[in-house]
Amino acid sequence: MSRNQDPAFWAAARKHLIRYGGSFDPAIIERAEGCFVFDADERPILDFTSGQMSALVGHSHPHIVATVQRQMGAVAHLFSGMLSRPVVNLAERLAALAPGLDRVMLLSTGAESNEAAIRMAKLVTGRHEIVAFSKSWHGMTGAASSATYSAGRKGYGPAMVGSLTIPAPNTFRPRFRHADGSLDWKTELDDAFGLIDSQSVGCLAAFIAEPILSSGGLLELPLGYLAALKEKCRERGMLLILDEAQTGIGRTGTMFAFQRDGVTPDILTLSKTIGAGLPLAAVMTTAEIEDIAHEKGYLFYTTHVSDPLPAAVGLAVLDIVEEEGLVARAGRLGARLFEGLSQLKQRFDCVGDVRGRGLMLGVEIVNPDRSADHELGSRIAAEAFRRGLSMNIVKLPGMGGVFRIAPPLTISEEEIDIGLRIIAQSIEAASVSGARAPGIAAE
Ligand SMILES: Cc1ncc(COP(=O)(O)O)c(C=O)c1O
């Protein structure tokens, strides 16, 4: 019997864990190294989602392991009013990477960083309305979940007063089209802001956006969109907050995704990738905005703000990204992965679309008429897992099942090819099997 079937483990899991969404994979993970996680049978599973889109430099990178051991022995956590070298050094390093965004605060999670950014935008503008995309995900805490529209809105009472949304542009399923059928995002954006202006009570504080909407189905903002969005914000005296939880630190082939567009946000939030799997997040803004916030008494005092241990890890992540040339590597290997996935699109009708940038790609699974085929997507994911590949599938109303593919930037060409082979085999197997996907149901 497989050690993964350990009845006592699964009975205890069912009895004692609070189920927080989705289902659990049918394996017990014992350890992880590089681009693989290993289950209880010591079976390697290729990790095409970098854990929860975070293990940017692979699992158990020796430099990260050594940094945690060293810093843990020196100082891990401090009174929030005390400063240490890793915190100031990381702030300085990040500021150098994002010219104009000179002020940095170090926190723990993505939701928390967006909470801090939205709170700052409200205080600085003296307004309270926050606009976000209809397929956004900014986190599970108050203001962050109020600005999250892809999932989880129902059943929790009122969202924050002043929560507004506009449609996320979708090149595969355009709402506004040019004569050739392609997405007319300019008209869509104008139309959307017309609706915002009608709904607003005159207190627009900020727009919060992901440069590539990940949980919303890997929707990339078309080139030019971000600049137009920033202009819409400027016209209304709103701040632009960019949430680069997943796109930041090289994943898309530039250090930050916004650099492709030449548009600097007023506030930038980083999480997931900056800690490469450990809880580290950052809020970055201009000196001008931070000065106003401070003068107005900005308060975001938390237990783990400015903790030295995660800051030291952040510095190690930046060192690794620089030393191993991972930003350029994301572009190069991303192109190989994109090409391989595009070949699968030629080969299989159910692959409706391949999109994304660098090592952050999406594959949309559809019926022959391009309507959503969530069931097939789930079967492909289950077949892939059985064959040793972990892929995450997003299932949203109105869209097909979308695989989010974002392996560590340290992935090799060979590992990419292994992943592509398994995806092809899994599509073949799932298309004929029609079997239900296994998994421990969370609901
Ligand atoms: C773009 C984006 N922002 C924020 C978050 C929330 O981060 P966390 O789960 O660390 O609070 C996520 C998580 O998936 C995300 O994808």
The ligand as an SDF file (V2000), in Angstrom:
LIG
                    3D

 16 16  0  0  0  0  0  0  0  0999 V2000
   -2.2200   39.0570   -6.6930 C   0  0  0  0  0  0  0  0  0  0  0  0
   -2.4140   38.6060   -5.2740 C   0  0  0  0  0  0  0  0  0  0  0  0
   -2.4940   39.5210   -4.3110 N   0  0  0  0  0  0  0  0  0  0  0  0
   -2.6550   39.1840   -3.0210 C   0  0  0  0  0  0  0  0  0  0  0  0
   -2.7690   37.8630   -2.6550 C   0  0  0  0  0  0  0  0  0  0  0  0
   -2.9690   37.5080   -1.2250 C   0  0  0  0  0  0  0  0  0  0  0  0
   -1.7800   37.0960   -0.6560 O   0  0  0  0  0  0  0  0  0  0  0  0
   -1.7800   36.3000    0.7120 P   0  0  0  0  0  0  0  0  0  0  0  0
   -2.5040   35.0290    0.4660 O   0  0  0  0  0  0  0  0  0  0  0  0
   -0.3150   36.1390    1.0040 O   0  0  0  0  0  0  0  0  0  0  0  0
   -2.4580   37.1490    1.7180 O   0  0  0  0  0  0  0  0  0  0  0  0
   -2.6780   36.8660   -3.6140 C   0  0  0  0  0  0  0  0  0  0  0  0
   -2.7960   35.4490   -3.2360 C   0  0  0  0  0  0  0  0  0  0  0  0
   -3.0210   34.5680   -4.0120 O   0  0  0  0  0  0  0  0  0  0  0  0
   -2.5110   37.2460   -4.9680 C   0  0  0  0  0  0  0  0  0  0  0  0
   -2.4400   36.3310   -5.9370 O   0  0  0  0  0  0  0  0  0  0  0  0
  1  2  1  0
  2  3  1  0
  2 15  2  0
  3  4  2  0
  4  5  1  0
  5  6  1  0
  5 12  2  0
  6  7  1  0
  7  8  1  0
  8  9  2  0
  8 10  1  0
  8 11  1  0
 12 13  1  0
 12 15  1  0
 13 14  2  0
 15 16  1  0
M  END
$$$$
